[in-house]
Amino acid sequence: MNKILVTGSIAYDNLLTFDGFFKDSLIADKLENLSLSFLADEHEISFGGCAPNIAFSLKLLGQSPILFGVAGNDFQRYADWLESKGISTRDVVIDKNSPTASANILTDRNHNQLTIFSPGAIKKHPVEIELKNPEGITLAIISPELPERMRYLGKYFRDLGIPYIFDPGQEIPVLKKDFLEELIFGSIGVIVNEYESFLLSKKLKTSLEELAKNLEFLIVTMEEKGCRLYDKSGVTDIGAVKNVEVVDGTGCGDAFRAGFIHGYVEKLPLAECCDIANRTAAEVLKVKGTQNHEL
């Protein structure tokens, strides 16, 4: 098994469902005076956060993930769950004065989502954190959390000689341009979704093709269309798994990243890594929650 370091948010997820469509509540010429309220038909609290979600699927795929991030004074219940699944929490830093982060995710009938993220301990704790033992790590992934810590982790990994994949996620709008460039060009590759790819291209004022020339790979996930791989050989589209009955889309992006990392550390061709990623993500779509699937 490869030792894979997984960084990013560690959070409790409040999953809520809305038996309607967000678009019905939006008035195009009134968006500057927005005032909305949605009635949630269901509410479940589950384990979430980008880093544990990725780690969970990596463990199912036979890898040895190590969580590296910040949690709060209510983390023990989550830690017990992760350890019971064979996921190491030895490098999770606990801030005793703050709660673990929480994500409040409302999903409508079209599987569109509205998310309010409360960072809790992630923001309250000092930016700098350190590994207990950095030896023998094959690969790391920097997934979304506090922008300043993401930048710190990029430098920290480069100084330690640990290669990393960069997943900027929803942090693209708040990451400064020089932060983004530093993290991207210090990585071996970048994974974003389709909307994030537009934001990335606009913010850096370059095309994805040009950006990919400086990386081993750049991957854009495209939901039911699969994903698009940019690498030195050009652009390749990899189709999604067909006829998947979608129950809940939460966490499928994290599972995609786990599937890709699994293929990558096993030294498979990049297109095959993307196919494994699509298949891993499809399993998350079939169940509710981010850590309830099997492979």
N, C-alpha and C positions, 0 to 999 in steps of 0.2 A: 504494500500500500504506500502511496505517496503522501507525504505530509504537506497539506495545503493550508495556508494561512488565510483566513476569511475575515476581512474587516468590513465595517459598515454599521448601520443602526441595529441596535438590539431593543426590541419593543414588544409590548403587549398590544395585540390587535383587537379593537372593538369593531366587529363586522356587523353592519346594519344593511337591511334591504328595504328598498322603496318600490312598492307595487305600482309603478307609473314610469313616466319618461321625463328626465330632466328638461328636455327641449320644450316640453309643454309649459314650463314655468318661466321660460326666457322670452323677453320681449326685446327685439333687436335694437330699437331706438331708445330703450330705457336702461341700458346696461350701466350707465354712469350713476344711476340711482338704484342699485340692486338691493332688494330686500326679499329674501326667500326663506321658506321654512318647509321642510319635508317630514312627513310622518313615517317613521321607520316601523315596518311591520314585524321585523325580527331583529334581535340583538344578541350576538354571541361574543364572548371574550375568548381569544385564543392566543397562542404563542406566535410571534411574528418578528418583524425586523429583517432587513435585507440579509444581514450576515448569518443569523441562524437558519433562515430559509434556504440559503445557498448550501450551508453546511449540512442540513438535513438530507438534501438530495445527494450531495457528494457521498455521504455515509451510505446511503442506499445503493450507490453505484460502486461501492467497495473501496472508496478512498478513506484517508485519515485526516479529516478536517480539524483545524484548531481555531477556535473563536478568539479574536483579538479586538476588543472594543470596551466601551464603558456601559455599565448597568448601574441600577440604583439599589436602594436599601430594601426593595421588595423583590429582588431577583431570585431568591433561593428556590422558590417553587419552579421557576423556569429552569434554573440550573439543574435541579433534580431530574426534570424531564429530559434535558439534553444529555446528561450523563447516563441516564437509563437507555438512551439510544446510541451510546458509544461515542458521543461528541465531546471533546475536551473543552472544559471551561476554565482551565488553569490560568489562561492569560486574559480572562475578563477582569477588568479593573472595576471595583465596586466603589461608588461614591456614596458614603454612608449618610449624607445629608440631603439626598435628593431621590425622587422615585425614578424607576426605569421609564424610559420613553414610552409613549403610547401613540398609536395610529388609529384614528377614527375614520373608518372607510364606509361610505354609503354607496351602494350599488343599485342602479335602476334596472328596469326590465330588459334594456338593451345591453346590459353589462357595462354601461358607462359608470365611471366612478368619480366621486368627490372625496378627497382625503384631507383631513386636518391632522397635522403631525405636531405633537407636543414633545420637544426634545428631552425635557427633564434632565437626568444625570449627564446625558451626552453633552449638553451645553454648559452645565454648571461645573463640570470637572475640568481641571487644567488640560490644555490641548495635548501636552506631551505625555505619552504613555510608552512603556517599554516592555519588550518580551522577556519572559523569565529564561527562555533558552532558545536562541535563534538558530541553533545548529540543525542541519539536515532538512531544512524546508525546501521543497521542490519549487513551489510557486505561491504567489499571493494574489489576492484580488482586493482592490480598493473599490468598495461600493458606497452608495450615498450615506453620508452622515454630516457632521459639522464641517463646513468647507475648510476652515483653518486646520482641522485635524487631518482632513484628506490630503492637504498640501504637505503637512508635517510627515504623514505616513509615506508619501511618495519619496521624500528626501531620506527618511529613515531607512526605507527598503533599499534605495539606491546605495546608500552608505554601507549597508550590510551585504550588498551584492545579491539581494533576493529579487528575481524577476517578478513583475506584477502586471496584471490586466487591470485596466482602468474602466470603471463603470460609473460615469458621472451622474446618470439618472436625472432626477428632478432638480439637482443642484446647479445645472448649467446656467440658469438665469442669474444666480447669485455668486457664482464663482467668477472672480476677476479674470480678464482675458489672459494675463500673464500666469495666473494660477493654472488655468486650463492648459495652456501651452506647455508649462512645466510638467504637469502630470501626464499629459498625452505623450509628449516626446520622450519622457523618461520611461514609458511603459513598453511592453512588447506588443500590445494591441488594445483596442477599444471596442466596447459593446454598448450600443444605444438602441432605443426603439425608434420608430419612424419619425415621430414628432420631435424627439430629442435630436435626431440627426439634422433636421431643418434648423433648430436652434443653434446647434453646434456649428454648422456651416455658416450661418448668418453671423454669429458672434466672432468667429475666427476669420471671416471674410475669405473663405476658400471653399473649393468643392471637396466632396468626400473622396473623389478620385485622387486629388492632389494630396489630401491629408494622409491617405492610405500609403502613399509612396514613402512616407517616413516611418511606417510601422510594418510589423509582420502581418497584421491583419486589422481590418475594421469591419465590424458586423452590425447590420441594421436589422432588428427584428420587425416583422410586418404582420403580426397577428395571424389571421387565417391564410395569408399569402405566404407564410413561411419566413424566410430570412434572406438577406442579401449579403454576400461575402465579397469584400474588396481586399485583394492581396496583390502580390507582385505579378501574378499571371492575368489580372484583370478583374472582371466583375462576374460573379456566379450567383444565380438564384437557386435556393434549395427549398423545395416545396414543403408545406406543412403536412402533418398527419391528417388524413381525410376522415370525414364522418365521425367527428368527436362530439359527443353530447356534452355541451358546456353547462356545468353546474355553477362554477364560480371562477372568475378570472384572476382573483387575488393570488399573487405569488408565482404566477406562471413565468414571469420574466426572470425571477430568481432561480427557478428550476432550469430554465434555458441556460443560464450562465453556468450552473453546476454541470449540466450535461456537456457543454462545450469544454469546460475545464477538464472533465474526466477524459474526454477523447484526446485533448491536447497533451496532458501529462502521460498518456499511454502512447504518444507519438503517432497518432493516426493522422491521415491527410485532413486538411482544414475543412474541406467540404463534408467529410464524414463526421468530423466533430460537430458541425452544424446540424447534420441530420440527427445525431444522438441528442443534441440540444433540443431540437423540435420535438422529438419523441418523449423526452423527459418532461418538457413543458406541458405536453398533451395530457400526461397523467394527472397533473395538478388541476387542469381544467375540469376533470371528471368528478372532483370531490369538493366539498366546502372546506375552506381553511387552507393554510399554507404548509402545514406539516402533518397532513392526514393521508397522504397518498402512498401507494406502494409501486414498486417497479418490477 
